[in-house]
Amino acid sequence: MSEPKSRISSAVYRTIEKELREQIRKGRWPLGAMFPSRRDLAREYNVSSVTVGRAIQSLIAEGTLHADSRKGTFVARAPMSQALGQAIENAERQTDFSRDFPQPGDRDRKFQERRIVRAGTVGIIAANYIEKLSHDAIILSAIEQAVSEAGCVTYTFNRASHLYGQLTSLEAATDALRREHVDAMVIISLDLDRTEVEEALSHVDMDATPTVCILAGELHLPIPHVFYDNRIGGYQAAKHLIDTGHREITVFAPSTASWITERIAGINHAAAQAKSQRVDVRVFDAPDIPWTYLEDSTTAAYNMTRRLLASGWVPSGGIIGINDLVAFGVMRALSEEGVKSGQDYAMVGFDDDAKARTVGLTTLRPPLEAMGREAARLLLEEMSGTRVNQQLRLRAHLIPRYSSNMARGMFSTDY
C-alpha cells in the first residue's frame, strides 16, 4: 500500500522548513533581512509554491519570520534550537496532517500543551532601584510573568538593595542564589561589561543550575544569553543624524567599555556607508577611565564639554552621547552657553533613561520586554531538559524626539 499523499507532502515541506531554519541560523539571511519570495524558493527547491508556503508559514508561526502584508516577509529573530524544533515536529506527527496551513501561534500553543516543565524555583539577579522604574525592573516583570505561567516560583536577589547605593558583585549574588538551592537562574546584568560577566560566571556549574544571561553585549562563553547589539545601535544613531542632513557627527565618550567601543564602531560604519557625501566623525573620549570607575557620567560629560568650549570648540551638526547620562551632561553645558538642542545642533543618546522624555532627547531604547520574554523562553527550554546553546541578538528601537528635530526649531529644548 502506498503512503498517503498528505504524509508525503508533509515530509517535503518539513525538510524545506528545516533547511530554511538552518540557513537563517548560519546567517544567509540576517536579522531584519527580507526573505525570498515563495516563487523564488519554489524554483530553488523544485517544488510547488504551496509546499514552500507551508514551510514559511511554520517559520512565521514560531516567530523566526515576520510577515507584513504590505512590505513582505522578514527575518524576525534567531531560529529556535534544533532540539526544540524536533520536539515540536515529534508532537505534531501525532496530530492531524490534513490542514494545509496552521494558523499563527498554533505551533507554539501545541508545544506548550505537550511540554513538561519541571516546576521549581527560578532565581533572578537584578539591580532594581526602588526609587525609579529601572530597566532591570521592566525585564524582571516580563520574566516573572513568563515563568509563573509555567508553574515556577521566583526568588529575586536585588544587587541594588544594600547600603550606600553600592551594588553587590555578580559573583556574590550567584553564590547567594545557589545557597537558596534555586533550580535555575536568570542574570540581568545590563550595567556590567561583558568581561565582568564572563569572569563572574566562570565558576558557575551550568549543568547543575541552568542559567540564562541578559546583558548589553555578546558573551564569549557557551552560556545561553540575550543581548542587544550595540554596534547596530551606534549605526542607527548615526544614520538618523545622516538621514536628517548632518555631515558632521561628534561623539562624547568620557570613559571606556566594550559596549562603548561597539557603539562607536557602529557610528563609524554608518558614516563610511553614507553615499551622498563625506561624513566626518570626531570622538571625544577618555581612554584611561574605565566605565566602572566613573561615578557620575553626567558630571564627567558636563566637565568635558566645558573644557572643550573653553578650548574653542564650536558645537554644530549632530552630537551623540554614548548613553543618555552622557548626553544630559553635554546638553546642560551647552544650554548654559545659550546653545539649544534641536535648534543649534541635533542630539542623540542611548538607553532611554527616564529623564530622556522630559528633556526631549532622541534615544535608542533597548528591547527590554522582549529580552525578558526571550530569556524566560530559553530558561524554560533548559528546565524541560532541552540543552540550549543559543544567543539571541536583539535590536534597540530609535525614539525620535525634539533634540534631533532641527526642522522644527520651535520645539527645541532647554536642559
Sequence and secondary structure as in RCSB ss.txt:
>XXXX:A:sequence
MSEPKSRISSAVYRTIEKELREQIRKGRWPLGAMFPSRRDLAREYNVSSVTVGRAIQSLIAEGTLHADSRKGTFV
ARAPMSQALGQAIENAERQTDFSRDFPQPGDRDRKFQERRIVRAGTVGIIAANYIEKLSHDAIILSAIEQAVSEA
GCVTYTFNRASHLYGQLTSLEAATDALRREHVDAMVIISLDLDRTEVEEALSHVDMDATPTVCILAGELHLPIPH
VFYDNRIGGYQAAKHLIDTGHREITVFAPSTASWITERIAGINHAAAQAKSQRVDVRVFDAPDIPWTYLEDSTTA
AYNMTRRLLASGWVPSGGIIGINDLVAFGVMRALSEEGVKSGQDYAMVGFDDDAKARTVGLTTLRPPLEAMGREA
ARLLLEEMSGTRVNQQLRLRAHLIPRYSSNMARGMFSTDY
>XXXX:A:secstr
    HHHHHHHHHHHHHHHHHHHHHTTSS TT B   HHHHHHHHTS HHHHHHHHHHHHHTTSEEEETTTEEEE
 S    HHHHHHHHHHHTTS    SS  TTHHHHHHHHH      EEEEEE   TTS  HHHHHHHHHHHHHHHT
T EEEEEETT SGGG    HHHHHHHHHHTT SEEEEEETTS HHHHHHHHTT  TTTS EEEEESS  SSSS E
EEE HHHHHHHHHHHHHHTT  EEEEEESSB HHHHHHHHHHHHHHHH  SS  EEEEEE TTSBGGG S HHHH
HHHHHHHHHHTT    SEEEESSHHHHHHHHHHHHHTT  BTTTBEEEEES  TTTTTTT EEEE  HHHHHHHH
HHHHHHHHTT     EEEE  EEE  GGG TT GGG B  
